[in-house]
């Protein structure tokens, strides 16, 4: 049996940045547990070995070497498993004619998969260096912003100003909160889980590769967005970029927050009791900063608001939350950044500025 040689540095690689930028469909041959830790937006997990099979092959490799591991791998996918997995790859390729495949390092698994596909007449490229090469490309892309020539502009504004909606309407923007699946505040948790750190970083790198503008607009964020952290190079660049401030009346901010955090959630089918508990749980996370008296008062107002069918009943606790927590915090933070501020205005003023 011929020993499979893993990818070695020095071989000619395809342009991985271009591949990621174009969202080339990718077959991820790694086990489901590997895929769960992190992959790429255009990748689909169609493993050559499942978790248990990979574990057995890995132990054999450590004890007896690559030939014994390869032999065991073939044995584990006998009895029809091999045909089923080839059929899964074939169906994906039929839907995605430009598909390529990868494993961990572009070694044994991708070499064997390529060979099996050739046996049924499909010549699909295997990415040299595999996942590790693609991941390195993403990390290098994120670091490259140190030296990019784009004009970075940070959009700030008080909570509820509608910054996210404005960011989403600007072609030159990247929406960090969307990529992080979080609204960016203490109350910003969504019902669906945030991506892993690796997936967040990979998706951000690809969004940057696809960003074809001389100006990059980002929403003003703290270092963390939910459980995720903005890459250090990006965060430092954001702290030195020009700042523009979106301002709208307090009542409009309250209505924006009510629509986003209450009305929209209920329309999407979240049960009122579940939403109430979620909001009160978020409130508990800032209890120490609010102080016991403010916390108890707002907690009770949330409780009372869910006893009525009126959306407006929620505006009381939202008003108090802004005045007792978010606005004082924002005013303090803005003082640290005011030397970077180049414009302050309403929605249309800011939008016209960014489009010009």
C-alpha positions as CSV (number, residue, x, y, z in Angstrom):
1,X,0.0,0.0,0.0
2,X,1.4,3.4,-1.0
3,X,2.0,5.7,1.9
4,X,0.1,9.1,1.6
5,X,2.4,12.1,2.0
6,X,1.0,15.1,3.8
7,X,1.2,18.6,2.3
8,X,4.6,20.3,2.8
9,X,5.4,24.0,2.7
10,X,7.0,25.1,-0.5
11,X,4.5,23.5,-2.9
12,X,2.7,25.9,-5.2
13,X,-0.6,27.0,-3.5
14,X,-3.7,28.4,-5.2
15,X,-4.6,32.0,-4.3
16,X,-6.4,31.2,-1.1
17,X,-7.4,34.9,-0.5
18,X,-9.1,34.9,-3.9
19,X,-10.8,31.6,-3.2
20,X,-12.2,32.9,0.1
21,X,-13.3,36.2,-1.4
22,X,-15.2,34.4,-4.2
23,X,-16.9,32.1,-1.7
24,X,-15.8,29.0,-3.6
25,X,-17.9,26.0,-2.3
26,X,-15.8,23.8,0.0
27,X,-16.2,20.2,1.1
28,X,-14.8,20.0,4.6
29,X,-13.7,16.4,5.1
30,X,-12.8,16.8,8.8
31,X,-14.9,15.1,11.5
32,X,-18.0,16.9,12.8
33,X,-16.2,17.8,16.1
34,X,-13.4,19.5,14.2
35,X,-15.9,21.3,12.0
36,X,-17.9,22.5,15.0
37,X,-14.9,24.4,16.4
38,X,-14.5,26.5,13.2
39,X,-14.8,26.4,9.5
40,X,-15.6,28.9,6.6
41,X,-18.9,30.3,5.5
42,X,-18.9,28.5,2.1
43,X,-17.9,25.1,3.6
44,X,-20.1,22.1,4.1
45,X,-19.1,19.3,6.5
46,X,-19.1,16.0,4.6
47,X,-16.6,14.0,6.6
48,X,-14.5,11.1,5.4
49,X,-14.4,9.8,9.0
50,X,-16.9,10.5,11.8
51,X,-15.8,11.5,15.3
52,X,-15.3,8.0,16.6
53,X,-13.6,6.7,13.4
54,X,-11.2,9.7,13.5
55,X,-10.4,9.0,17.1
56,X,-9.5,5.4,16.4
57,X,-7.4,6.3,13.4
58,X,-5.6,9.0,15.4
59,X,-4.7,6.5,18.2
60,X,-3.4,4.0,15.7
61,X,-1.3,6.7,14.0
62,X,0.4,7.6,17.3
63,X,1.0,4.0,18.2
64,X,1.8,2.3,14.9
65,X,2.4,5.0,12.3
66,X,0.7,6.3,9.2
67,X,0.4,3.0,7.2
68,X,-1.4,1.2,10.0
69,X,-3.7,4.3,10.5
70,X,-4.5,4.4,6.8
71,X,-5.2,0.6,6.7
72,X,-7.6,1.0,9.7
73,X,-9.3,4.0,8.0
74,X,-10.1,1.9,4.9
75,X,-11.5,-0.9,7.2
76,X,-13.7,1.5,9.2
77,X,-15.4,2.9,6.0
78,X,-16.1,-0.6,4.5
79,X,-19.6,-2.2,4.4
80,X,-21.1,0.6,2.3
81,X,-19.9,3.6,4.3
82,X,-17.4,4.5,1.6
83,X,-20.0,4.5,-1.2
84,X,-22.4,6.6,1.0
85,X,-19.8,9.2,1.6
86,X,-18.7,9.4,-2.0
87,X,-22.3,9.8,-3.0
88,X,-22.7,12.7,-0.5
89,X,-19.6,14.4,-2.1
90,X,-21.0,13.7,-5.6
91,X,-24.3,15.3,-4.8
92,X,-22.6,18.4,-3.4
93,X,-20.4,18.7,-6.5
94,X,-23.3,18.4,-8.8
95,X,-24.9,21.4,-7.0
96,X,-21.6,23.2,-6.9
97,X,-19.5,22.7,-10.0
98,X,-16.5,24.8,-8.7
99,X,-16.3,22.9,-5.4
100,X,-12.9,22.1,-3.8
101,X,-12.2,20.0,-0.8
102,X,-9.9,20.1,2.2
103,X,-9.0,18.3,5.4
104,X,-6.9,19.4,8.4
105,X,-3.5,19.9,6.6
106,X,-4.2,18.8,3.0
107,X,-2.8,15.4,3.8
108,X,-4.2,11.9,4.0
109,X,-7.9,12.5,4.1
110,X,-8.1,14.9,1.2
111,X,-5.7,12.8,-0.9
112,X,-7.8,9.7,-0.4
113,X,-11.1,11.6,-1.1
114,X,-9.6,13.0,-4.3
115,X,-8.6,9.5,-5.4
116,X,-12.1,8.1,-4.7
117,X,-13.7,10.9,-6.6
118,X,-11.4,10.3,-9.6
119,X,-12.5,6.7,-9.6
120,X,-16.0,7.9,-10.5
121,X,-14.8,10.5,-13.0
122,X,-14.8,13.6,-10.8
123,X,-11.5,15.5,-10.6
124,X,-12.0,17.9,-7.7
125,X,-9.0,20.0,-6.4
126,X,-7.8,19.4,-2.9
127,X,-6.6,22.6,-1.2
128,X,-2.8,22.4,-0.4
129,X,-2.3,23.0,3.3
130,X,-6.0,22.3,4.0
131,X,-7.9,24.0,6.8
132,X,-4.7,25.3,8.4
133,X,-3.7,27.2,5.3
134,X,-7.1,28.7,4.9
135,X,-7.3,29.7,8.5
136,X,-3.8,31.3,8.3
137,X,-5.0,33.3,5.3
138,X,-7.9,34.6,7.4
139,X,-5.6,35.5,10.3
140,X,-3.2,37.3,8.0
141,X,-6.1,39.2,6.4
142,X,-7.3,40.4,9.8
143,X,-3.7,41.6,10.6
144,X,-3.3,43.3,7.3
145,X,-5.6,46.2,8.3
146,X,-2.6,47.6,10.2
147,X,-1.3,48.8,6.8
148,X,-4.4,49.2,4.6
149,X,-5.0,52.5,2.9
150,X,-8.8,52.7,3.5
151,X,-10.3,55.6,5.4
152,X,-11.9,54.1,8.5
153,X,-15.0,55.8,9.9
154,X,-16.7,54.8,13.2
155,X,-20.4,55.4,13.6
156,X,-21.3,56.2,17.2
157,X,-24.5,57.3,19.0
158,X,-26.5,56.7,22.1
159,X,-28.3,53.3,22.6
160,X,-31.4,53.1,20.4
161,X,-30.2,55.7,17.9
162,X,-30.6,53.3,15.0
163,X,-26.9,52.9,14.2
164,X,-27.2,49.3,13.1
165,X,-30.0,50.1,10.6
166,X,-27.9,52.9,9.2
167,X,-24.8,50.7,9.0
168,X,-26.8,48.1,7.1
169,X,-27.8,50.7,4.5
170,X,-24.2,51.8,3.7
171,X,-22.4,49.6,1.1
172,X,-19.0,50.6,2.4
173,X,-19.8,49.1,5.9
174,X,-19.1,45.9,7.7
175,X,-21.8,45.0,10.3
176,X,-19.8,43.5,13.2
177,X,-22.9,42.9,15.3
178,X,-24.5,40.9,12.4
179,X,-21.4,38.8,12.0
180,X,-21.3,38.2,15.8
181,X,-25.1,37.5,16.0
182,X,-25.5,39.9,18.9
183,X,-26.9,43.4,19.3
184,X,-23.8,44.6,21.2
185,X,-25.3,45.6,24.5
186,X,-26.1,44.0,27.8
187,X,-29.5,43.3,26.4
188,X,-28.2,42.2,23.0
189,X,-28.3,38.5,23.3
190,X,-30.3,36.7,20.5
191,X,-32.3,33.5,20.8
192,X,-29.8,31.8,18.4
193,X,-26.2,31.1,19.5
194,X,-23.3,33.3,18.6
195,X,-20.7,31.8,16.3
196,X,-17.4,30.4,17.6
197,X,-14.5,32.8,17.9
198,X,-12.9,31.0,14.9
199,X,-16.0,31.3,12.8
200,X,-16.5,35.0,13.7
201,X,-12.9,35.8,12.8
202,X,-13.0,33.8,9.5
203,X,-16.3,35.5,8.5
204,X,-14.9,38.9,9.3
205,X,-11.8,38.2,7.3
206,X,-13.8,37.2,4.3
207,X,-16.1,40.2,4.6
208,X,-13.0,42.4,4.5
209,X,-11.6,40.6,1.5
210,X,-15.0,41.3,-0.2
211,X,-15.0,44.9,0.8
212,X,-14.2,46.9,-2.4
213,X,-14.4,50.5,-1.1
214,X,-11.8,53.1,-0.2
215,X,-13.8,53.9,3.0
216,X,-14.7,51.3,5.7
217,X,-17.6,52.2,8.0
218,X,-18.0,50.3,11.3
219,X,-20.3,50.8,14.3
220,X,-18.7,52.0,17.5
221,X,-18.3,48.9,19.7
222,X,-16.7,47.9,22.9
223,X,-14.0,45.3,22.8
224,X,-16.5,42.5,23.3
225,X,-19.7,41.8,21.4
226,X,-21.5,39.3,23.6
227,X,-19.1,36.5,24.3
228,X,-16.9,37.4,21.2
229,X,-14.0,39.7,21.1
230,X,-13.1,42.0,18.2
231,X,-9.6,41.1,16.9
232,X,-7.0,43.3,18.6
233,X,-5.7,44.8,15.4
234,X,-9.2,45.9,14.4
235,X,-10.1,47.2,17.8
236,X,-6.9,49.4,18.0
237,X,-7.5,50.7,14.5
238,X,-11.1,51.5,15.4
239,X,-9.9,53.5,18.5
240,X,-7.9,55.8,16.3
241,X,-10.3,56.3,13.4
242,X,-12.6,59.2,12.7
243,X,-15.8,59.2,14.7
244,X,-19.3,60.4,13.6
245,X,-22.2,60.6,15.9
246,X,-25.8,59.9,15.1
247,X,-28.3,61.8,17.2
248,X,-32.0,61.4,17.5
249,X,-34.6,62.5,20.1
250,X,-34.9,60.3,23.2
251,X,-38.5,59.3,22.5
252,X,-37.5,57.9,19.1
253,X,-34.7,56.0,20.8
254,X,-37.2,54.5,23.3
255,X,-39.5,53.5,20.4
256,X,-36.6,51.9,18.5
257,X,-35.6,49.8,21.5
258,X,-39.1,48.7,22.2
259,X,-39.6,47.6,18.5
260,X,-36.3,45.8,18.4
261,X,-36.2,44.2,21.9
262,X,-39.9,43.6,22.5
263,X,-42.3,44.0,19.5
264,X,-40.0,42.1,17.1
265,X,-39.3,39.3,19.5
266,X,-43.0,38.7,20.1
267,X,-43.8,38.8,16.4
268,X,-41.2,36.2,15.8
269,X,-43.0,33.8,18.2
270,X,-41.1,34.2,21.4
271,X,-43.5,33.6,24.3
272,X,-44.0,36.7,26.5
273,X,-43.0,34.8,29.7
274,X,-39.7,33.6,28.0
275,X,-39.0,37.2,26.8
276,X,-39.7,38.6,30.2
277,X,-37.3,36.2,31.9
278,X,-34.6,37.0,29.2
279,X,-34.9,40.7,29.8
280,X,-34.8,40.4,33.5
281,X,-31.8,38.1,33.3
282,X,-30.0,40.7,31.1
283,X,-30.9,43.3,33.7
284,X,-29.3,41.2,36.4
285,X,-26.0,41.3,34.6
286,X,-25.8,45.1,35.2
287,X,-27.3,45.1,38.7
288,X,-24.1,46.2,40.4
289,X,-23.7,49.2,38.0
290,X,-27.3,50.2,38.3
291,X,-27.4,49.9,42.1
292,X,-30.0,47.9,44.1
293,X,-32.7,50.6,44.2
294,X,-32.6,51.3,40.4
295,X,-32.4,47.6,39.6
296,X,-35.5,46.7,41.7
297,X,-37.5,49.6,40.2
298,X,-36.7,48.6,36.6
299,X,-37.2,44.9,37.3
300,X,-40.7,45.6,38.6
301,X,-41.5,47.8,35.6
302,X,-40.6,45.0,33.3
303,X,-42.8,42.7,35.4
304,X,-45.7,45.1,35.2
305,X,-45.2,45.7,31.4
306,X,-45.8,42.1,30.6
307,X,-49.1,42.1,32.5
308,X,-50.7,44.3,29.8
309,X,-51.2,43.9,26.0
310,X,-50.0,47.4,25.2
311,X,-46.6,47.8,23.6
312,X,-46.3,51.3,25.1
313,X,-46.3,49.8,28.6
314,X,-42.7,48.8,28.0
315,X,-41.5,52.4,27.4
316,X,-41.3,53.2,31.1
317,X,-38.6,50.6,31.9
318,X,-36.7,51.4,28.7
319,X,-36.7,55.1,29.6
320,X,-35.3,54.4,33.0
321,X,-32.7,52.0,31.7
322,X,-31.5,54.7,29.3
323,X,-31.3,57.4,31.9
324,X,-29.9,55.4,34.7
325,X,-27.5,53.2,32.8
326,X,-26.8,53.7,29.1
327,X,-26.8,57.5,28.7
328,X,-24.5,58.2,31.7
329,X,-22.1,55.5,30.4
330,X,-22.2,56.8,26.9
331,X,-21.6,60.4,28.0
332,X,-18.5,59.3,29.9
333,X,-17.2,57.3,27.0
334,X,-17.8,60.1,24.5
335,X,-15.6,62.5,26.4
336,X,-12.7,60.1,25.9
337,X,-13.3,60.2,22.1
338,X,-14.6,63.7,21.3
339,X,-11.2,64.7,19.8
340,X,-11.8,62.2,17.0
341,X,-15.4,63.4,16.3
342,X,-15.7,64.9,12.8
343,X,-19.5,65.2,12.5
344,X,-22.6,65.0,14.6
345,X,-26.1,64.9,13.1
346,X,-29.4,63.2,12.4
347,X,-29.9,60.1,10.2
348,X,-30.1,61.9,6.9
349,X,-27.1,64.1,7.6
350,X,-24.9,61.1,8.5
351,X,-26.1,59.1,5.6
352,X,-25.4,61.9,3.1
353,X,-21.9,62.3,4.6
354,X,-21.1,58.6,4.3
355,X,-22.5,58.3,0.7
356,X,-20.6,61.4,-0.4
